[in-house]
Amino acid sequence: MVFDCGVWCAKYLLCILNFIFFVLGTIIFGVGLWLAVDKHSLIALLKLVESERIEHFTQPQVIEQLAYALLVIGAVMFFMSLLGYLGAMRESRCLLSTYGTFLILLLVAEIVAGGLAAFYKEQVRNESKRFLQTTITSYTAGENQDATSLMWNQLMGNFGCCGITDYNDFDNSQAWKNSKGNRTIPDACCILKDVAKLVPRDEDCTTNPSESNSFYKKGCYEVFTEWLIRQRELIIGVIVTGIVHLVLVILAFALCKAFAKYDDMRL
């Protein structure tokens, strides 16, 4: 079928954008599948845990939840992008209209979710803290750390914070109580001279924490929230994603209309 320049450009722009999302969806799905099937090798590859400790490393339910979330996100991106790509390439009004409808439903769901999050800000805040509290209950010190302990160490070491609201949050973990010895706070809560290895600048920090040698009264929830607000790149990314979403909807239905017009002309 012969199209004018505008329709031709719209067709291949839609193909290119969906091919990019197809690749991203495949990667996300692959990482989720890898994480669900073989957590140890992925953790070793990312060098989050020293190789000799991998075999002693255990994963709590939160890691499985992350894997399933990645699988769902990747599968949705894969299906949607494939639908849009095939619809444009095969010039199928049925596929394109289905694709556009799914995009509109997804956009509405995103807007509703964002609106509910803004309207129920305090409830979202409380639920977020409650979720973090469930993860910190398994925190442990020593060699036999699970994925949650590792992630908390990385978060606290890199952001200069301790616990959710302060160091007292670790008292909810029986594993921490059993493994802490004479320590009051984890090493990661200290001001560190080596962030990668979590080496405190003050050797007495873990047993005698103070505001001069640690962040023991500085909760990670507030620190991380403030950091997110300061990330202009994240805000720009959300805006760009929304614009691309709208462009895809417009292109899908514009092509549907153009294909219908050319079909009528051919008849």
C-alpha positions in Angstrom: 0.0 0.0 0.0 1.4 3.5 -1.0 1.1 6.2 1.7 2.0 9.8 1.8 5.1 10.9 3.7 3.3 11.7 7.0 1.7 8.3 7.3 4.9 6.6 6.3 6.9 8.4 9.0 4.2 7.7 11.6 4.2 4.0 10.7 7.9 3.6 11.1 8.2 5.9 14.1 5.7 3.6 15.9 7.7 0.6 14.8 10.9 2.0 16.1 9.5 3.1 19.5 7.8 -0.3 20.0 11.0 -2.1 19.0 12.9 -0.2 21.7 10.2 -1.1 24.3 10.3 -4.7 23.0 14.0 -4.9 23.7 13.6 -3.3 27.2 10.7 -5.5 28.1 12.7 -8.6 27.0 15.7 -7.5 29.2 13.5 -6.8 32.2 11.7 -10.1 31.8 15.0 -11.9 31.5 16.4 -10.3 34.6 13.3 -11.2 36.5 13.4 -14.8 35.3 17.1 -15.0 36.2 16.4 -13.6 39.6 13.6 -16.1 40.2 15.6 -19.1 39.0 19.1 -18.4 40.1 19.5 -15.5 42.6 23.1 -16.4 43.6 24.7 -16.0 40.2 23.0 -12.6 39.6 24.1 -11.4 43.0 27.6 -12.6 42.3 27.7 -10.9 38.8 26.6 -7.6 40.3 29.4 -8.1 43.0 27.0 -7.3 45.8 28.4 -10.1 47.9 31.9 -11.5 48.0 32.1 -14.8 46.0 33.2 -16.9 48.9 30.0 -15.9 50.8 27.5 -16.6 48.1 27.0 -20.2 49.1 26.0 -19.0 52.6 23.7 -16.3 51.2 20.0 -16.7 51.8 17.1 -14.8 50.2 13.9 -13.7 51.9 10.5 -13.4 50.3 11.1 -9.8 49.3 13.6 -11.0 46.6 11.0 -13.3 45.2 8.5 -10.5 45.1 11.0 -8.4 43.2 11.5 -11.2 40.7 7.8 -11.6 40.1 7.4 -7.8 39.7 10.1 -7.7 37.1 8.5 -10.7 35.3 5.1 -8.9 35.2 6.5 -5.6 34.0 8.7 -7.2 31.4 5.8 -9.4 30.1 3.4 -6.4 29.8 6.1 -4.4 28.0 6.8 -7.3 25.7 3.2 -8.0 24.8 2.2 -4.3 24.3 5.3 -3.5 22.2 4.9 -6.6 20.1 1.2 -5.8 19.5 2.1 -2.2 18.4 4.9 -3.3 16.2 3.0 -6.0 14.4 0.0 -3.7 14.0 2.1 -1.0 12.3 4.1 -3.3 10.2 1.1 -5.4 9.0 -1.0 -2.3 8.7 -3.7 -4.0 10.8 -6.4 -1.7 12.1 -7.6 -4.4 14.5 -4.2 -4.8 16.2 -3.6 -1.0 16.3 -7.0 -0.2 17.8 -6.4 -3.0 20.4 -3.0 -1.6 21.1 -4.2 2.0 21.4 -7.1 0.9 23.7 -4.7 -1.0 26.0 -2.4 2.1 26.1 -5.3 4.3 27.1 -6.4 1.9 29.8 -2.8 1.8 31.1 -2.5 5.6 31.0 -5.8 5.9 33.0 -4.6 3.4 35.5 -1.3 5.3 36.0 -3.2 8.6 36.4 -5.6 7.0 38.9 -2.7 5.4 40.9 -0.8 8.7 40.9 -3.9 10.6 42.1 -4.7 8.1 44.8 -1.1 8.2 46.0 -1.2 12.0 46.2 -4.7 12.0 47.9 -3.8 9.3 50.4 -0.3 10.6 51.0 -0.2 9.8 54.7 -1.6 6.3 54.1 1.0 5.6 51.4 3.7 6.9 53.7 2.5 4.6 56.6 2.2 1.6 54.3 5.7 2.2 52.9 7.1 2.3 56.4 5.2 -0.8 57.4 6.6 -2.6 54.4 10.1 -1.5 55.3 9.5 -2.6 58.9 8.7 -6.2 57.7 12.0 -6.3 55.8 14.1 -5.1 58.7 12.8 -7.8 61.0 15.1 -10.3 59.3 18.2 -8.0 59.5 21.3 -9.8 60.8 24.9 -9.2 61.3 27.9 -11.5 60.6 28.6 -13.8 57.6 25.2 -15.4 57.1 23.4 -12.3 55.8 20.3 -12.5 53.6 19.5 -10.2 50.7 17.5 -7.9 52.9 20.4 -7.4 55.3 22.7 -6.7 52.3 20.3 -4.2 50.8 19.9 -2.4 54.1 23.7 -2.2 54.4 24.1 -0.7 50.9 21.3 1.8 51.6 22.7 2.9 54.9 26.3 3.0 53.8 25.6 5.0 50.7 23.0 7.4 52.0 24.4 8.0 55.5 21.4 6.8 57.5 20.3 4.1 60.0 17.2 2.1 60.1 13.8 3.4 59.0 13.4 6.2 61.6 16.5 5.5 63.7 18.7 2.7 65.1 16.0 1.5 67.4 14.2 -0.2 64.4 16.8 -3.0 64.5 15.5 -4.1 67.9 12.5 -5.6 66.0 14.9 -8.2 64.5 15.6 -11.2 66.6 18.4 -12.2 64.2 20.1 -8.9 64.9 19.8 -9.3 68.6 21.3 -12.8 68.4 24.2 -11.8 66.2 25.1 -8.2 67.3 27.3 -9.1 70.3 28.1 -5.9 72.2 27.2 -3.7 69.2 24.5 -1.1 69.5 24.3 -0.3 65.8 25.3 -2.1 62.6 28.6 -1.1 60.9 26.7 0.5 58.0 25.2 3.1 60.4 28.6 4.5 61.2 30.5 7.2 59.3 32.5 5.0 57.0 36.1 5.4 55.7 35.4 2.6 53.2 31.8 2.4 52.0 32.4 -0.6 49.8 33.6 -2.7 52.7 31.5 -0.9 55.4 34.6 -0.1 57.5 33.7 2.5 60.2 36.0 5.6 60.6 35.7 5.2 64.3 36.4 1.7 65.7 34.2 2.4 68.7 31.3 3.6 66.6 29.2 0.4 66.8 29.5 0.1 70.5 29.4 3.8 71.4 27.5 5.6 68.7 27.2 9.4 68.7 26.2 12.1 66.2 29.9 12.7 65.6 30.8 9.2 64.5 27.5 7.8 63.1 24.1 8.4 61.6 22.3 6.4 64.3 19.5 8.9 64.8 19.0 9.6 61.1 16.3 7.4 59.5 16.7 6.2 55.9 13.1 6.7 55.0 13.3 10.5 55.2 16.8 10.6 53.7 15.8 8.5 50.7 12.5 10.4 50.2 14.4 13.7 50.2 16.9 12.3 47.7 14.2 11.2 45.4 12.6 14.7 45.4 16.0 16.2 44.5 16.4 13.9 41.5 15.5 16.1 38.5 16.5 13.3 36.1 13.8 11.1 37.7 11.1 13.8 37.3 12.2 14.5 33.7 12.1 10.7 33.0 8.5 10.5 34.3 7.5 13.4 32.1 9.2 12.0 29.0 7.6 8.6 29.6 4.2 10.3 29.8 4.8 12.2 26.6 6.0 9.1 24.8 2.9 7.2 26.1 0.6 9.9 24.6 2.5 10.0 21.3 2.1 6.2 21.0 -1.7 6.5 21.6 -1.9 9.3 19.0 0.2 7.4 16.4 -1.8 4.2 16.9 -5.2 5.8 16.3 -3.9 8.2 13.6 -2.6 5.2 11.6 -5.9 3.3 12.1 -7.7 6.3 10.5 -5.1 6.6 7.7 -5.3 2.8 6.9 -9.1 3.0 6.8 -8.9 5.9 4.4 -6.5 4.2 2.1 -8.6 1.0 2.2 -11.7 3.0 1.2 -9.7 4.7 -1.6 -8.5 1.3 -2.9 -12.1 0.0 -3.0 
